[in-house]
Amino acid sequence: MITKPAAKNILVIKHGALGDIIQADGAFQDIRENYPDAHITVMSEPAYAKYFARCPWVDDIFEDPRSSRWHLPAMAKLRKRIRAEKFDFVVDLQNNGRSGSYFRFLFPKTPWSGIVRGASHRRRSKDRNKIIGLPRYQTQLLEAGLISKHAISPNISWLAEDVSELLAKYDLTDKPYIFLVPGSSAQHIVKRWPHYKELITKLEADGYKTVTCPGPDDVELCKQLPSVMIQGDPYLDWPALAGLMKEASFVVGNDTGPVHLAAHMNQITVALFGRYFPAYKSGIHRPNVQVIEVDDLSNLPVQEVYAAAGNLLRNYRADPVS
């Protein structure tokens, strides 16, 4: 029987992208429940500091700009910071070459959960390379001797903040609206379904308003849509974005971070995938999510997306963001 390490000062390594951070939330909750009195620090990029500042499962964030591993002064500085923290257990939820190098360079004698060779609690499943999506986190925690109840069903509704002022500002109080995510990062334009304007026409005929909240890569795209476009200064942060999604009737969007955010808040979500990446590997499949996966997004009919949204509304009876 595998025994979990005794620990009071734990480091969990999890870098971006946002969708990956969101999917790991259940694993963070499991770690907290296994170590209720420990001080838990997450190592992540500075871009996710605000996200983890609200996360109820961690106490602190160790900002790691991910400097080149060959940048010796930066690595020496990182090593000095790490040693000052005196972590007594590391859970590597990143499990890539960088985090493996951290084990060898920074933590060779510290109890470590992950796939790197030499780790005290190494993932040993013969089929570990075939375990993908959320089960990979559960498998890792179980093989470190931890109890896992939440890794396969994260719920990040804790992220959502009160957006009543925003709703009033944009005349959305007490009016049903659909949250649309028509964009993606500029590096992944192939993920964009091109028919949101036609979908908006159908939804508005049903009495719904539609809302978009663009990031820096989506502003010009959203300006072309007949939707309410909500912006911050200049963009909304993740808690505000989550709050607007929480108040929506449902969410429709492409395979991008905000859609994974909605899916793992238990919000009713229609997620659109092309053939660039299999949806089953993304961890997005949930009872509240209807995934539509096609070879070519440009050929995905508006009627199919519209019908999927209607079916979810009729059939999904759980509280969307409880």
NUNU-28251 format. One line per 10 residues: number of its first residue (from 1); for each residue x, y, z of C-alpha. Coordinates in Angstrom, 3 decimals, padded with zeros to 6 digits. Example, Ala and Ser with C-alpha at 12.3 -4.5 7.8 and 13.67 -1.06 7.14 Angstrom:
2
1	012.300/-004.500/007.800 ~ 013.670/-001.060/007.140
This chain:
322
1	000.000/000.000/000.000 ~ 001.336/003.425/-000.958 ~ 001.610/005.836/001.955 ~ 001.215/009.529/001.323 ~ 004.148/011.684/002.444 ~ 003.880/013.498/005.755 ~ 004.014/017.162/004.797 ~ 003.383/020.613/006.199 ~ 004.771/022.784/003.396 ~ 003.697/021.613/-000.061
11	004.538/022.938/-003.515 ~ 002.241/022.135/-006.448 ~ 003.654/022.845/-009.907 ~ 001.124/023.855/-012.556 ~ 001.896/026.242/-015.404 ~ -000.519/027.404/-018.133 ~ -002.393/027.456/-020.427 ~ -005.611/028.569/-018.764 ~ -007.608/025.503/-019.796 ~ -005.001/023.257/-018.185
21	-005.016/025.356/-015.003 ~ -008.800/025.084/-014.788 ~ -008.807/021.311/-015.308 ~ -006.375/020.864/-012.421 ~ -008.704/022.537/-009.911 ~ -010.173/019.249/-008.671 ~ -006.667/017.937/-008.037 ~ -005.866/021.063/-006.017 ~ -009.007/020.482/-003.953 ~ -007.989/016.862/-003.354
31	-004.526/017.921/-002.196 ~ -006.081/020.409/000.220 ~ -008.462/017.804/001.647 ~ -005.609/015.338/002.108 ~ -003.517/018.005/003.859 ~ -006.023/020.324/005.579 ~ -003.420/021.904/007.887 ~ -000.549/022.223/005.403 ~ 000.654/025.405/003.752 ~ 000.108/024.851/000.030
41	001.921/026.956/-002.547 ~ 001.357/026.745/-006.287 ~ 004.187/027.404/-008.721 ~ 002.747/029.029/-011.833 ~ 003.231/031.917/-014.202 ~ 002.670/035.532/-013.112 ~ -000.299/035.747/-015.504 ~ -002.275/033.406/-013.219 ~ -001.513/035.155/-009.927 ~ -005.012/036.704/-009.705
51	-006.623/033.366/-010.467 ~ -004.778/031.563/-007.695 ~ -005.231/034.482/-005.303 ~ -008.944/033.572/-005.243 ~ -008.439/029.811/-005.216 ~ -009.632/028.369/-001.875 ~ -007.334/025.339/-002.086 ~ -003.979/027.144/-002.007 ~ -002.342/029.579/000.384 ~ 000.289/031.225/-001.770
61	001.623/031.508/-005.312 ~ 005.269/031.138/-006.288 ~ 005.503/033.124/-009.512 ~ 007.747/031.423/-012.033 ~ 008.418/033.383/-015.242 ~ 009.817/030.183/-016.772 ~ 013.178/031.615/-017.764 ~ 015.343/029.496/-020.018 ~ 016.841/026.576/-018.144 ~ 020.177/027.563/-019.688
71	019.965/031.050/-018.182 ~ 022.231/030.215/-015.264 ~ 021.764/033.422/-013.219 ~ 017.961/033.033/-013.395 ~ 018.162/029.375/-012.379 ~ 020.513/030.205/-009.511 ~ 018.045/032.841/-008.295 ~ 015.197/030.341/-008.546 ~ 017.195/027.778/-006.593 ~ 017.871/030.282/-003.823
81	014.166/031.145/-003.565 ~ 013.156/027.485/-003.522 ~ 015.618/026.565/-000.799 ~ 014.393/029.430/001.387 ~ 010.842/027.996/001.271 ~ 011.897/024.551/002.580 ~ 009.144/022.579/000.834 ~ 008.747/019.036/002.178 ~ 006.565/017.603/-000.626 ~ 006.202/018.530/-004.301
91	003.245/017.531/-006.486 ~ 004.152/018.008/-010.137 ~ 000.881/018.409/-012.038 ~ 002.765/019.789/-015.041 ~ 004.820/016.666/-015.728 ~ 006.902/017.994/-018.587 ~ 010.565/018.487/-019.319 ~ 010.796/021.753/-017.402 ~ 009.248/020.457/-014.207 ~ 011.375/017.314/-014.512
101	014.482/019.487/-014.655 ~ 013.297/021.260/-011.508 ~ 013.223/017.910/-009.738 ~ 016.788/017.116/-010.749 ~ 018.141/020.609/-010.121 ~ 016.107/021.784/-007.121 ~ 014.461/018.839/-005.344 ~ 016.489/015.626/-005.771 ~ 015.931/014.572/-002.144 ~ 012.428/015.979/-001.590
111	009.381/013.652/-001.746 ~ 007.967/014.188/-005.241 ~ 004.799/013.072/-007.031 ~ 005.105/012.989/-010.800 ~ 006.381/011.052/-013.774 ~ 010.053/012.027/-013.599 ~ 012.474/009.164/-013.091 ~ 013.803/009.033/-009.540 ~ 010.730/010.587/-007.900 ~ 009.777/009.063/-004.549
121	006.107/008.786/-005.572 ~ 006.478/008.271/-009.283 ~ 003.451/007.482/-011.391 ~ 003.958/003.815/-012.194 ~ 000.817/002.790/-014.072 ~ 001.867/000.710/-017.067 ~ -000.635/002.589/-019.196 ~ 000.040/006.042/-017.724 ~ 000.830/007.497/-021.135 ~ -002.646/006.473/-022.292
131	-004.440/008.122/-019.364 ~ -005.481/011.549/-020.564 ~ -007.783/014.346/-019.518 ~ -008.929/014.613/-015.917 ~ -008.261/010.958/-014.961 ~ -004.528/011.567/-015.258 ~ -004.666/013.816/-012.180 ~ -006.695/011.282/-010.229 ~ -004.284/008.484/-011.143 ~ -001.300/010.541/-010.072
141	-002.790/011.406/-006.686 ~ -003.874/007.836/-005.989 ~ -000.403/006.582/-006.851 ~ 001.035/009.081/-004.354 ~ -001.140/007.602/-001.597 ~ -003.714/010.398/-001.572 ~ -007.509/010.081/-001.583 ~ -008.998/011.594/-004.743 ~ -012.648/012.687/-004.825 ~ -012.589/015.786/-007.008
151	-009.864/015.422/-009.645 ~ -012.271/014.083/-012.268 ~ -015.003/016.635/-011.493 ~ -013.546/020.098/-010.809 ~ -015.949/022.923/-010.005 ~ -014.420/026.384/-010.144 ~ -017.573/028.371/-009.425 ~ -015.553/029.899/-006.559 ~ -013.852/032.094/-009.153 ~ -016.992/034.037/-010.093
161	-017.409/037.489/-008.558 ~ -020.537/039.613/-008.198 ~ -021.143/041.342/-011.540 ~ -024.418/043.106/-010.717 ~ -022.894/046.511/-011.502 ~ -021.733/045.317/-014.902 ~ -025.149/043.846/-015.662 ~ -026.804/047.138/-014.758 ~ -024.299/049.143/-016.802 ~ -025.038/047.089/-019.922
171	-028.789/046.842/-019.298 ~ -028.712/043.086/-018.689 ~ -030.300/042.948/-015.234 ~ -033.222/040.505/-015.217 ~ -032.828/039.836/-018.936 ~ -031.821/036.397/-020.249 ~ -028.594/036.451/-022.179 ~ -026.298/033.965/-023.875 ~ -022.567/034.265/-023.385 ~ -020.685/033.721/-026.652
181	-016.973/032.981/-027.080 ~ -016.432/033.524/-030.818 ~ -012.668/033.984/-030.682 ~ -009.482/032.203/-029.689 ~ -005.848/033.114/-029.358 ~ -004.323/034.604/-032.487 ~ -002.106/031.528/-032.772 ~ -005.136/029.238/-033.098 ~ -007.499/030.949/-035.516 ~ -008.384/027.493/-036.869
191	-010.428/027.013/-033.682 ~ -012.891/029.771/-034.629 ~ -016.363/028.829/-035.859 ~ -017.274/031.481/-038.465 ~ -021.085/031.560/-038.105 ~ -021.787/033.365/-034.829 ~ -023.624/036.218/-036.520 ~ -026.246/033.817/-037.885 ~ -026.541/032.111/-034.483 ~ -027.128/035.480/-032.815
201	-030.027/036.162/-035.176 ~ -031.708/032.906/-034.113 ~ -031.107/033.469/-030.408 ~ -032.431/037.015/-030.504 ~ -035.562/035.771/-032.250 ~ -036.093/033.621/-029.145 ~ -035.849/036.686/-026.905 ~ -032.236/036.297/-025.792 ~ -029.592/038.961/-025.797 ~ -026.076/037.811/-026.583
211	-022.901/038.926/-024.840 ~ -019.226/038.781/-025.777 ~ -016.221/039.709/-023.625 ~ -013.196/039.867/-025.909 ~ -009.582/039.489/-024.970 ~ -006.788/041.241/-026.866 ~ -006.975/038.808/-029.804 ~ -010.768/038.981/-030.178 ~ -011.737/042.668/-030.077 ~ -012.060/043.289/-033.806
221	-013.930/040.020/-034.275 ~ -016.458/040.850/-031.552 ~ -016.982/044.369/-032.877 ~ -018.388/042.806/-036.046 ~ -021.088/040.909/-034.152 ~ -024.512/042.361/-033.206 ~ -023.967/041.478/-029.525 ~ -023.429/043.405/-026.323 ~ -019.647/043.665/-026.070 ~ -018.445/044.029/-022.492
231	-014.941/045.283/-021.845 ~ -012.935/046.160/-018.775 ~ -009.926/048.435/-018.587 ~ -009.135/047.358/-021.215 ~ -010.214/043.740/-020.606 ~ -012.164/041.916/-017.920 ~ -010.216/039.807/-015.470 ~ -011.046/036.139/-014.893 ~ -013.301/036.638/-011.817 ~ -015.482/039.122/-013.719
241	-015.559/036.893/-016.781 ~ -016.593/033.947/-014.607 ~ -019.283/036.061/-012.952 ~ -020.815/036.992/-016.309 ~ -020.772/033.372/-017.414 ~ -022.429/032.333/-014.166 ~ -025.339/034.709/-014.761 ~ -025.844/033.644/-018.395 ~ -028.530/031.200/-019.449 ~ -025.854/029.180/-021.222
251	-022.517/029.524/-023.034 ~ -021.570/028.764/-026.630 ~ -017.966/028.949/-027.724 ~ -014.875/027.566/-029.362 ~ -012.168/025.395/-027.861 ~ -010.477/028.114/-025.831 ~ -009.832/028.963/-022.183 ~ -013.092/030.770/-021.335 ~ -015.183/027.859/-022.624 ~ -013.282/025.434/-020.385
261	-013.906/027.912/-017.583 ~ -017.664/027.743/-018.193 ~ -017.654/023.961/-018.514 ~ -015.890/023.490/-015.175 ~ -018.156/025.957/-013.396 ~ -020.981/023.519/-014.198 ~ -022.508/026.087/-016.550 ~ -024.569/024.781/-019.471 ~ -022.095/024.912/-022.364 ~ -021.924/024.094/-026.055
271	-018.269/023.611/-027.072 ~ -017.237/023.564/-030.725 ~ -014.199/021.536/-031.807 ~ -012.538/021.001/-035.155 ~ -010.191/018.163/-036.023 ~ -007.024/020.001/-034.896 ~ -007.301/018.420/-031.420 ~ -009.567/015.600/-030.199 ~ -012.114/016.874/-027.680 ~ -011.789/013.770/-025.507
281	-008.185/014.716/-024.746 ~ -009.191/018.164/-023.501 ~ -011.090/017.017/-020.403 ~ -014.113/019.125/-021.331 ~ -016.698/016.332/-021.417 ~ -019.119/016.886/-018.544 ~ -022.871/016.249/-018.079 ~ -023.495/019.985/-018.532 ~ -021.476/020.204/-021.769 ~ -022.539/019.383/-025.305
291	-019.448/018.910/-027.447 ~ -019.867/019.264/-031.202 ~ -016.838/017.942/-033.052 ~ -016.465/018.179/-036.831 ~ -013.665/017.949/-039.364 ~ -014.151/021.489/-040.648 ~ -015.759/024.144/-038.423 ~ -016.670/026.282/-041.419 ~ -019.074/023.514/-042.503 ~ -020.787/023.202/-039.108
301	-024.396/024.370/-039.651 ~ -025.890/027.066/-037.442 ~ -028.980/024.929/-036.941 ~ -026.932/022.133/-035.344 ~ -025.370/024.484/-032.798 ~ -028.733/026.132/-032.119 ~ -030.409/022.760/-031.613 ~ -027.650/021.546/-029.282 ~ -028.106/024.576/-027.052 ~ -031.849/023.988/-026.903
311	-031.407/020.318/-026.033 ~ -029.074/021.150/-023.172 ~ -031.502/023.674/-021.751 ~ -034.305/021.115/-021.827 ~ -032.348/018.129/-020.541 ~ -029.789/019.417/-018.052 ~ -031.637/019.905/-014.778 ~ -028.806/020.459/-012.296 ~ -028.198/023.897/-010.871 ~ -025.740/025.212/-013.530
321	-023.265/026.772/-011.121 ~ -023.989/025.226/-007.733
